[in-house]
Amino acid sequence: MSTIKSRPVYPGLRAVPTARRNLVAVEGDGLQAVARMLVEAPPDFPGRTHVLYAPGSRPADPEQVRALGVDGLEELSDVEQVLAALGGLLAEATMGTRLYAAGSEGFVGRVVRLGIDHGIDHKSVLTEHSGSLARRVQCVHCKIFTEHVTASIFECGGCGTLLFVRDHYSRRLAAFQGVCVNAEDPSQRPTPEEVYP
C-alpha cells in the first residue's frame, strides 16, 4: 500500500440498503463486482438500481446483472457514453441517491469526479477497482491527459516531454501526475518499465 496520502483507496462495492435509488457506473469486468454486490444485497435493492455499462478492454456478460432484477441496465459502447449518461442522471437525481463505480482506476476516478461535480462528497461514492492498473496521467507541463498508461516513464503525446508517472493523484483532475524525468539533461533517456499492467 502506498504511503502517498492522495493515492485513492477502493474499499469495494457494498449495497447501501437505505438508498432510495442506486446509480452504478461500471467498466469491463467490474461487472463481476456489481453482480456480487447485488447478490449480497437485500431482495428489494436491485429494483432500485440502474446500471450504466461500457465493455472496456475486459468485457463481461451484462446478462448476469440483468438477471438479478435491476431496474435498468444500459449497455453503452464506451466510457465517454457512460459518463455522459451518468451526468444526465445525476443532474436529475434526488436526495437518497447513491453512486457506485467499478472498473479501471482511470474510469473510477472519472466517475468520482463527476459525482463531485454534482455535489456528492467523494467519500460517499462506493468504489471498487477491477482490471488493469493502467493510469490516467496528466502532463504537468502541457496539461494533456493520457489514458491507459502502463509504464513508469512515457513520452507525452501533447508536448513530447519524457514523463515520470508519480504516485501523486489529483482528485480534482481524476488523474496521476506526470513530470519531466530528464529536465537537467534532456539527452538522458531512462528506460520505461511496465509497472501498471
C-alpha positions as CSV (number, residue, x, y, z in Angstrom):
1,M,0.0,0.0,0.0
2,S,1.3,3.4,-0.9
3,T,2.2,6.0,1.7
4,I,1.1,8.8,-0.6
5,K,-1.9,10.3,1.1
6,S,-3.5,11.4,-2.2
7,R,-3.5,7.8,-3.5
8,P,-7.1,6.6,-4.0
9,V,-8.4,3.7,-1.9
10,Y,-11.1,1.4,-3.3
11,P,-12.9,-0.3,-0.4
12,G,-15.1,-2.4,-2.7
13,L,-18.8,-2.3,-3.6
14,R,-21.4,-2.9,-1.0
15,A,-25.1,-2.2,-1.1
16,V,-26.5,0.7,0.9
17,P,-29.9,-0.7,1.8
18,T,-31.4,2.7,2.8
19,A,-30.7,4.3,-0.5
20,R,-33.9,5.2,-2.5
21,R,-32.1,4.9,-5.8
22,N,-28.7,3.5,-6.8
23,L,-26.7,4.6,-9.9
24,V,-23.9,2.2,-10.8
25,A,-21.3,3.1,-13.4
26,V,-19.2,0.1,-14.5
27,E,-16.5,-0.7,-17.0
28,G,-15.5,-4.1,-18.2
29,D,-15.0,-6.9,-15.7
30,G,-16.1,-4.5,-12.9
31,L,-19.4,-6.0,-13.7
32,Q,-18.4,-9.0,-11.6
33,A,-18.2,-6.7,-8.5
34,V,-21.7,-5.3,-9.3
35,A,-23.1,-8.8,-9.6
36,R,-21.6,-9.8,-6.3
37,M,-23.0,-6.7,-4.6
38,L,-26.5,-7.4,-6.0
39,V,-26.4,-11.0,-4.8
40,E,-25.4,-9.9,-1.3
41,A,-27.9,-7.0,-1.2
42,P,-31.4,-7.1,0.4
43,P,-34.0,-8.5,-2.1
44,D,-35.5,-5.1,-2.9
45,F,-32.2,-3.5,-3.7
46,P,-31.8,-4.5,-7.4
47,G,-35.2,-3.0,-8.2
48,R,-33.9,0.4,-7.2
49,T,-30.7,0.1,-9.1
50,H,-29.8,1.5,-12.5
51,V,-26.6,0.3,-14.2
52,L,-24.6,2.0,-16.9
53,Y,-22.1,-0.4,-18.5
54,A,-19.2,0.0,-21.0
55,P,-17.3,-3.1,-22.0
56,G,-13.8,-1.5,-21.8
57,S,-10.8,-3.7,-22.5
58,R,-12.1,-6.6,-20.4
59,P,-15.7,-7.1,-21.2
60,A,-18.1,-9.2,-19.1
61,D,-21.6,-10.6,-19.7
62,P,-24.2,-8.0,-18.7
63,E,-26.9,-10.7,-18.7
64,Q,-25.8,-11.9,-15.3
65,V,-26.6,-8.4,-13.8
66,R,-29.9,-8.1,-15.8
67,A,-31.0,-11.5,-14.5
68,L,-30.6,-10.2,-10.9
69,G,-33.6,-7.9,-11.5
70,V,-32.1,-4.4,-11.8
71,D,-34.4,-1.6,-12.6
72,G,-32.4,-0.7,-15.7
73,L,-29.2,-1.7,-17.5
74,E,-27.8,0.5,-20.2
75,E,-25.1,-1.1,-22.4
76,L,-23.1,1.7,-23.9
77,S,-20.3,1.5,-26.4
78,D,-17.6,3.3,-24.4
79,V,-16.6,5.1,-21.2
80,E,-17.4,8.5,-22.7
81,Q,-21.0,7.5,-23.3
82,V,-21.3,6.1,-19.8
83,L,-20.0,9.3,-18.3
84,A,-22.4,11.4,-20.5
85,A,-25.4,9.3,-19.5
86,L,-24.4,9.3,-15.8
87,G,-24.1,13.1,-15.9
88,G,-27.7,13.3,-17.2
89,L,-28.9,11.0,-14.4
90,L,-27.0,12.8,-11.7
91,A,-28.4,16.2,-12.9
92,E,-31.9,14.8,-12.2
93,A,-31.0,12.8,-9.0
94,T,-32.8,13.5,-5.8
95,M,-31.8,13.1,-2.2
96,G,-31.3,9.5,-1.3
97,T,-29.5,8.6,-4.5
98,R,-26.3,6.6,-4.1
99,L,-23.4,6.5,-6.6
100,Y,-21.3,3.4,-7.2
101,A,-18.3,2.8,-9.6
102,A,-16.4,-0.3,-10.6
103,G,-13.7,-0.7,-13.2
104,S,-10.2,0.5,-14.1
105,E,-8.6,3.2,-11.9
106,G,-9.0,5.9,-14.5
107,F,-12.7,5.1,-15.0
108,V,-13.5,5.0,-11.3
109,G,-11.6,8.3,-10.8
110,R,-13.7,10.0,-13.6
111,V,-17.0,8.7,-12.1
112,V,-16.0,10.1,-8.6
113,R,-15.0,13.4,-10.3
114,L,-18.4,13.6,-12.0
115,G,-20.1,12.8,-8.6
116,I,-18.2,15.7,-7.0
117,D,-19.3,18.0,-9.9
118,H,-22.9,17.1,-8.9
119,G,-22.5,17.8,-5.2
120,I,-21.6,14.3,-4.0
121,D,-18.9,14.0,-1.4
122,H,-16.1,11.8,-2.8
123,K,-16.1,9.7,0.4
124,S,-19.7,8.7,-0.1
125,V,-19.1,7.2,-3.6
126,L,-18.7,3.4,-3.3
127,T,-15.9,2.2,-5.5
128,E,-14.1,-1.0,-6.5
129,H,-11.1,-1.2,-8.7
130,S,-11.0,-4.1,-11.1
131,G,-9.0,-5.0,-14.2
132,S,-5.9,-3.2,-15.3
133,L,-3.7,-1.0,-13.1
134,A,-3.2,1.4,-16.1
135,R,-3.3,5.0,-15.1
136,R,-4.9,8.2,-16.4
137,V,-2.0,10.7,-16.3
138,Q,-1.9,14.5,-16.8
139,C,1.3,16.1,-18.1
140,V,2.1,18.9,-15.7
141,H,3.8,20.8,-18.5
142,C,1.2,20.9,-21.3
143,K,-1.8,19.7,-19.3
144,I,-2.8,17.0,-21.8
145,F,-4.3,13.8,-20.4
146,T,-3.2,10.3,-21.5
147,E,-5.3,7.3,-20.8
148,H,-4.2,3.8,-20.0
149,V,-0.5,4.5,-19.1
150,T,1.1,1.3,-18.1
151,A,4.8,2.4,-17.9
152,S,6.6,4.4,-15.2
153,I,8.1,6.6,-17.9
154,F,6.4,7.5,-21.2
155,E,6.5,10.3,-23.8
156,C,3.7,12.8,-23.6
157,G,1.6,12.8,-26.7
158,G,1.0,16.5,-26.3
159,C,4.4,18.1,-25.9
160,G,6.8,15.2,-26.3
161,T,8.2,15.5,-22.8
162,L,9.6,12.3,-21.3
163,L,7.4,11.9,-18.2
164,F,7.8,10.0,-14.9
165,V,4.4,8.9,-13.5
166,R,4.2,10.0,-9.9
167,D,2.1,8.3,-7.3
168,H,0.5,11.7,-6.6
169,Y,-3.2,11.6,-7.5
170,S,-5.3,14.7,-8.2
171,R,-9.0,14.1,-7.3
172,R,-9.9,17.4,-9.0
173,L,-8.4,16.1,-12.3
174,A,-9.1,12.4,-11.7
175,A,-5.5,11.7,-12.8
176,F,-2.0,10.9,-11.7
177,Q,0.7,13.5,-12.4
178,G,3.4,13.1,-15.0
179,V,6.6,15.2,-14.5
180,C,9.6,15.6,-16.8
181,V,12.1,12.9,-16.0
182,N,15.2,14.4,-17.7
183,A,14.8,18.2,-17.1
184,E,18.5,18.6,-16.1
185,D,19.9,16.6,-19.0
186,P,17.4,16.0,-21.9
187,S,19.9,13.6,-23.6
188,Q,19.2,11.1,-20.8
189,R,16.5,8.7,-21.8
190,P,15.8,6.3,-18.9
191,T,14.3,3.0,-19.9
192,P,10.5,2.8,-19.4
193,E,9.4,-0.1,-17.1
194,E,5.9,-1.7,-17.3
195,V,4.6,-1.3,-13.8
196,Y,0.9,-0.7,-14.2
197,P,-0.3,-3.8,-16.2
